[in-house]
Amino acid sequence: MERLKMMQRRSRLGVQFRSAIRLTMVTLAVVLVAGTGVRFASASEDAGSAGAFMRYGTSARSLSLGNAVAGICDDVATSYWNPAGLAGLRTMEITGMGATLFEDTQYGFLALGMPTERWGTFSLGATLTRSGEFERADLTGDLGETFSEREGIFQLGYANGGHRWTYGVTLKHVSQDIGGSKGSGLGMDVGLYFRPHRNLSFGASAQNIVQPTITLEIDEEKLARSVRGGIALRFFNNRLLVMSDLVKTEYMDLSLRTGLEVWPLRSMALRGGFDSEREMWSVGAGLRWENWQFDYAFLDTDLGAQNVISATLRFGVPYGVKMHRDRALFSPSGTDRDVTFEIQTALRSNVDSWRLEIADSQGKIVRLMQGNGPPPEGVTWGGEDEEGRLVADGHYDAHMVLLDDLGQEWDYQTSVEVLGFQDRTRVPVRVKISGTGEAPEGGSGR
């Protein structure tokens, strides 16, 4: 039976792998065809477009993916490019990024996303840049003076919708200070997100649909509008992501962004991307530790290499499901006769089914508990196998898996030690499941 299950699993993985290759090839073909029919923007054109500092990036993850994130929409940083992505947040999170650009220009981004049970998701964000000292000059030459430049964006975002369709809007205040000349203006971004299948999603957004208008001295300047559409393909339960965005900025030609993200381990990601607007290649990595995520990006631009780091803190249940055990070891022959696994969920979609797999140190499943709908608040295990016989002493892994109505799996794993079985008779015991069968507080359907 175990061998049959393994063969079936390998067969499914083979089908998924072949599907991933085919869809990736189709995506690359579409990109190549698009590239032959349009002229893509270059970094030199971006330098002359108003508000270029607003199109840099918001996290090391986004930058290492070439900012091709309109179709991802899974963290508060990517929602900068598509406000509809805020609706995908499962828990409150805060993210921050820092980078040193050319001529000692300092760039920083900070954002807070706050999902609610009934009223959608809200966000607050700030982007700040400060340049080094530049030589002041006129037509006759240098004036022997220096000046610096500062820009800032303060944003208030909102998004709502179901787990397939979402919409979002961002209101922002943009300010500039160039050599003591100051000005500011208000603007607005809008976005849509559509996920018809667990492996496929689309995003579209319009930035500065209401254009911030800034007057520094006499001349009035409207910051450029920008529209983008993106697609994201997911494989192997989100272990492999392939994405691409097409962007059209006012006064500039169409630009292409592409990215690839691979999770070889549950806690580590490898990334790569390309941004034709800046003629920029990028690579990066990410690490997850408990509720923290740390990301790094290396950017190869025509203005030189750049190193970017960012950190994200997610509260509550950041990855869909979380499980706590009430003790690390137990013995049915002693005082502590069982272990209870407390289960918390936080999904935007609906839970179709759940299962809890207890496996020994060799990876063999000795006990399987499962049900339809949301999991109970707690599952108690007294050390028995499928036949009701007590298992041997040793290390056991408890693996909780949820399946949502998109067919996507969410899982969490913990472990326990079983002691004290060697000198007693093994007899059948009962398993009891506690809880109401409803999703616990803190979980949110989308």
C-alpha positions in Angstrom: 0.0 0.0 0.0 2.8 2.4 0.9 4.6 1.5 -2.3 1.4 2.2 -4.3 1.0 5.6 -2.6 4.6 6.4 -3.4 4.2 5.5 -7.1 1.1 7.6 -7.3 2.8 10.5 -5.7 5.8 10.2 -8.1 3.3 10.0 -11.1 1.6 13.2 -9.9 4.9 15.0 -9.5 5.9 13.9 -13.0 2.7 15.3 -14.5 3.2 18.6 -12.6 6.8 18.9 -13.8 5.8 18.3 -17.4 3.0 20.8 -17.1 5.4 23.3 -15.5 7.8 22.9 -18.4 5.1 23.4 -21.0 3.6 26.4 -19.3 7.0 28.0 -18.8 7.8 27.5 -22.5 4.5 29.0 -23.5 5.2 32.0 -21.3 8.7 32.5 -22.7 7.3 32.2 -26.2 4.7 34.9 -25.5 7.4 37.1 -24.1 9.6 36.6 -27.1 6.8 37.3 -29.5 5.9 40.5 -27.6 9.5 41.5 -27.7 9.6 41.3 -31.5 6.6 43.6 -31.9 7.3 46.4 -29.5 10.3 48.6 -28.6 11.1 48.3 -24.9 12.0 51.2 -22.7 15.6 51.8 -21.6 17.1 53.2 -18.5 18.0 56.4 -20.2 14.4 57.1 -21.0 13.4 56.5 -17.4 15.8 59.1 -16.2 13.9 61.8 -18.1 10.5 60.7 -16.9 8.8 62.6 -14.0 8.7 60.7 -10.8 11.4 58.1 -11.7 12.2 57.6 -8.0 8.7 56.2 -7.5 9.4 53.2 -9.8 12.5 51.8 -8.0 11.0 49.1 -5.8 9.7 48.2 -2.3 11.5 45.1 -1.2 14.6 43.0 -2.0 12.2 40.2 -3.0 10.4 42.4 -5.6 13.6 43.8 -6.9 15.2 40.4 -7.3 12.2 39.4 -9.4 12.6 42.4 -11.7 9.5 44.0 -10.1 7.4 41.6 -12.0 4.9 41.2 -9.2 1.5 42.6 -10.4 0.3 39.0 -10.7 1.7 37.7 -7.3 0.0 40.0 -4.7 1.0 38.0 -1.6 2.7 40.6 0.7 2.4 44.2 1.7 5.4 45.2 -0.4 4.1 43.8 -3.7 0.8 45.8 -3.1 2.8 48.9 -3.9 2.7 47.8 -7.6 -0.9 46.5 -7.4 -3.1 47.7 -4.5 -5.5 44.8 -5.0 -2.7 42.5 -3.6 -3.5 43.8 -0.1 -6.6 41.6 0.0 -4.3 38.5 -0.1 -2.8 39.2 3.3 -3.7 36.5 5.9 -2.2 38.3 8.9 -0.9 41.7 9.9 2.6 42.3 8.6 5.3 45.0 8.5 8.1 45.2 6.1 11.1 47.5 5.7 13.8 47.9 3.0 17.0 49.9 2.7 19.3 50.5 -0.2 22.2 52.7 -1.2 22.0 53.9 -4.8 24.3 55.9 -7.1 26.0 59.0 -5.7 25.3 57.9 -2.1 21.6 58.3 -2.5 19.7 56.5 0.3 16.4 54.8 -0.4 14.1 53.4 2.2 10.6 51.8 2.3 8.4 50.9 5.2 4.8 49.5 5.2 2.3 48.0 7.5 -0.6 45.8 6.3 -3.6 45.1 8.5 -6.3 42.6 7.3 -9.7 42.6 9.1 -12.3 40.0 9.4 -15.1 41.9 7.7 -13.9 45.3 6.4 -11.1 44.3 4.0 -7.4 45.1 4.4 -5.8 48.5 5.1 -2.2 49.6 4.8 0.1 52.5 5.6 3.4 53.0 3.8 6.2 55.5 3.3 9.0 55.7 0.7 11.9 58.1 1.4 14.9 59.0 -0.7 17.8 61.4 0.1 20.7 62.1 -2.3 24.3 62.9 -1.6 25.7 66.4 -2.3 25.6 67.5 -5.9 27.6 70.4 -7.4 25.4 73.4 -8.3 26.1 74.8 -11.8 24.7 77.0 -14.5 25.5 77.6 -18.1 28.9 79.2 -17.3 30.1 76.3 -15.1 30.3 75.3 -11.4 29.1 77.8 -8.8 31.1 76.4 -6.0 28.0 75.3 -4.1 26.3 72.0 -3.4 22.7 70.9 -3.0 20.8 67.7 -2.2 17.5 66.2 -3.2 14.8 64.6 -1.1 11.6 62.8 -2.1 8.9 61.2 0.0 5.7 59.2 -0.6 3.1 58.6 2.2 0.4 56.1 1.3 -2.9 54.8 2.6 -4.2 51.7 0.9 -7.3 49.6 1.0 -8.3 46.3 -0.7 -11.3 43.9 -0.6 -12.9 41.1 -2.5 -13.1 37.3 -2.5 -10.3 34.8 -2.8 -10.5 34.8 -6.6 -11.3 38.5 -7.4 -9.9 41.4 -5.5 -9.7 45.2 -6.0 -7.7 47.9 -4.3 -7.0 51.6 -4.2 -4.1 53.7 -2.8 -4.2 57.3 -1.9 -0.8 59.0 -1.6 1.0 62.2 -0.8 4.1 62.9 -2.8 6.7 65.6 -1.8 9.9 66.8 -3.3 12.7 69.1 -2.0 15.4 70.0 -4.5 18.0 72.4 -3.3 15.5 74.1 -0.9 12.7 74.3 -3.5 9.8 72.3 -2.1 6.5 71.1 -3.5 3.9 68.3 -2.9 0.8 66.8 -4.5 -1.8 64.1 -4.0 -2.4 61.1 -6.2 -4.2 57.8 -6.5 -3.4 54.2 -7.7 -6.0 51.5 -8.5 -5.6 47.7 -9.1 -7.4 44.4 -9.8 -6.3 40.8 -9.1 -7.8 37.6 -10.5 -6.9 34.0 -9.6 -9.0 31.5 -11.5 -6.8 28.5 -10.6 -4.3 27.7 -7.9 -1.5 27.7 -10.5 -2.5 30.8 -12.4 -3.2 34.5 -11.4 -3.4 37.8 -13.2 -3.0 41.4 -12.0 -3.5 44.8 -13.5 -3.0 48.3 -12.0 -2.8 52.0 -12.9 -0.4 54.1 -10.9 -1.0 57.9 -10.7 -4.4 57.5 -12.3 -4.9 60.7 -10.3 -1.6 62.5 -11.0 0.3 64.2 -8.2 1.0 67.8 -9.4 4.1 69.4 -7.8 5.2 73.0 -8.2 8.8 73.7 -6.9 9.2 77.3 -8.0 7.1 78.4 -11.0 6.8 75.4 -13.3 4.1 72.8 -12.5 5.0 69.2 -13.0 2.6 66.2 -13.2 4.1 62.9 -12.2 3.9 60.3 -15.0 1.0 57.8 -15.2 1.9 54.1 -15.5 -0.2 51.0 -16.3 0.8 47.4 -15.9 -0.5 43.9 -16.4 1.0 40.8 -15.0 0.7 37.0 -15.0 2.1 34.5 -12.5 2.3 30.7 -12.8 2.7 28.5 -9.7 3.9 24.9 -9.5 4.6 22.2 -6.9 2.4 23.9 -4.3 4.0 27.3 -4.7 7.6 25.9 -4.7 8.2 27.4 -8.2 6.8 30.7 -9.4 7.3 32.2 -12.9 6.0 35.7 -13.5 6.0 38.5 -16.1 4.7 42.1 -16.3 4.3 44.5 -19.2 4.4 48.1 -18.1 3.6 51.3 -20.1 4.7 54.6 -18.5 3.7 57.9 -19.9 6.3 59.4 -22.3 8.1 56.0 -22.4 7.9 52.9 -24.5 6.5 49.6 -23.3 8.8 47.8 -20.8 9.0 44.1 -19.8 9.8 42.6 -16.4 10.2 38.9 -15.7 11.1 36.9 -12.6 11.6 33.4 -11.3 11.3 32.2 -7.6 12.2 28.7 -6.4 11.9 27.3 -2.9 14.3 24.4 -2.7 13.7 24.3 1.1 10.7 25.4 3.1 12.7 28.1 4.6 14.9 29.3 1.7 14.1 30.9 -1.7 16.3 31.6 -4.7 15.3 34.3 -7.2 16.3 35.9 -10.5 14.8 38.6 -12.7 15.1 41.2 -15.5 13.8 44.7 -15.8 14.0 46.1 -19.4 13.2 49.6 -18.2 16.5 49.9 -16.3 18.3 47.2 -18.4 18.7 45.5 -15.0 19.5 41.9 -14.2 18.9 40.8 -10.6 19.4 37.8 -8.4 18.5 37.3 -4.8 17.6 34.9 -1.9 15.2 34.8 1.0 15.1 33.1 4.4 12.2 32.3 6.6 12.6 31.9 10.4 9.4 31.6 12.4 7.4 34.7 11.7 10.3 36.5 10.1 11.4 36.7 6.5 14.8 38.2 5.4 15.5 39.0 1.7 18.5 40.0 -0.3 18.9 41.3 -3.8 21.9 42.0 -6.0 21.2 44.4 -8.9 23.4 44.8 -12.0 22.4 48.1 -13.5 23.9 50.5 -16.0 24.8 52.8 -13.1 26.6 50.0 -11.3 25.9 47.2 -8.8 23.5 47.6 -5.9 22.9 45.6 -2.8 19.4 45.6 -1.2 18.2 44.0 2.0 14.7 43.9 3.5 12.9 42.2 6.4 9.3 41.3 7.0 7.6 40.4 10.3 4.3 38.6 10.1 2.1 38.2 13.1 -0.3 35.4 14.1 -0.5 32.6 11.6 1.6 33.9 8.7 1.6 30.8 6.4 -2.0 29.6 6.5 -1.9 27.0 9.3 0.0 26.7 12.6 0.1 23.9 15.2 1.2 23.9 18.8 1.8 20.8 20.9 1.0 20.9 24.7 4.1 18.8 25.5 7.3 17.8 23.7 7.3 14.2 25.0 4.7 11.9 26.6 4.2 8.4 27.8 0.8 6.5 27.9 2.2 4.4 30.8 3.1 7.5 32.8 1.3 10.7 34.0 1.3 12.4 30.6 -0.6 9.9 28.7 -1.2 11.8 25.4 -0.3 14.9 23.4 -2.7 17.5 22.1 -2.0 19.5 18.9 -3.7 22.9 19.0 -4.5 24.1 15.4 -4.8 27.7 14.2 -5.7 28.7 10.6 -5.7 31.9 8.7 -6.7 31.4 5.1 -8.4 33.8 2.7 -10.1 30.9 1.0 -12.4 28.2 2.4 -11.0 25.0 3.8 -12.3 21.9 2.0 -10.5 19.2 4.1 -7.8 18.6 6.6 -5.5 15.7 7.6 -3.0 15.1 10.4 -0.2 12.6 9.6 1.9 11.1 12.4 5.1 9.6 10.9 8.0 7.8 12.6 11.7 8.5 12.2 11.8 6.6 9.0 9.0 8.7 7.5 6.4 5.9 7.6 2.9 7.2 8.5 1.7 5.3 11.6 -1.5 7.3 12.2 -3.8 9.3 10.0 -6.6 11.5 11.2 -8.7 13.6 8.7 -12.0 15.3 8.1 -13.9 17.6 5.8 -14.2 21.3 6.3 -12.1 23.4 8.7 -10.0 21.4 11.2 -11.0 21.2 14.9 -9.3 23.4 17.5 -7.3 20.5 18.8 -6.5 16.9 18.0 -5.3 14.5 20.8 -3.0 11.5 20.1 -2.4 8.8 22.6 0.4 7.0 20.8 -1.6 4.5 18.8 -1.2 3.4 15.2 -4.0 2.7 12.7 -4.8 -0.6 14.3 -5.1 0.9 17.8 -1.8 -0.6 19.0 0.7 1.5 20.8 3.7 2.6 18.7 7.3 2.1 19.8 9.4 4.6 21.7 11.0 7.3 19.5 10.7 10.5 17.5 7.5 11.2 15.6 6.6 14.0 13.3 3.1 15.5 13.2 2.2 17.0 9.8 -1.0 19.0 9.5 -2.2 19.6 5.9 -5.1 21.8 4.8 -6.7 21.7 1.3 -8.5 24.9 0.3 -11.2 25.2 -2.4 -8.6 26.3 -5.0 -6.9 22.9 -4.5 -3.9 24.4 -2.8 -2.3 22.8 0.2 -1.2 24.6 3.4 0.9 22.7 5.9 2.7 22.9 9.2 4.9 20.3 10.9 6.0 19.7 14.5 7.4 16.8 16.4 7.1 14.8 19.7 9.0 12.1 21.6 7.2 9.0 22.7 8.8 7.4 25.9 8.0 4.5 28.3 6.6 1.9 26.0 9.3 -0.8 26.3 8.2 -2.5 29.5 4.4 -2.6 29.2 1.8 -4.5 27.3 0.5 -2.7 24.2 -3.3 -2.4 24.3 -5.7 -0.5 22.0 -6.5 3.1 23.1 -8.9 5.7 21.8 -8.2 8.9 20.0 -10.3 11.9 20.9 -10.8 15.0 18.8 -11.7 18.2 20.7 -13.2 21.4 19.3 -16.3 22.6 17.5 -15.1 21.7 13.9 -15.3 25.4 13.0 -12.4 27.6 12.0 -10.8 29.2 15.1 -10.8 32.9 15.7 -8.1 34.7 13.8 -8.7 32.6 10.6 -10.3 34.6 7.8 -11.9 33.3 4.6 -11.5 35.0 1.3 
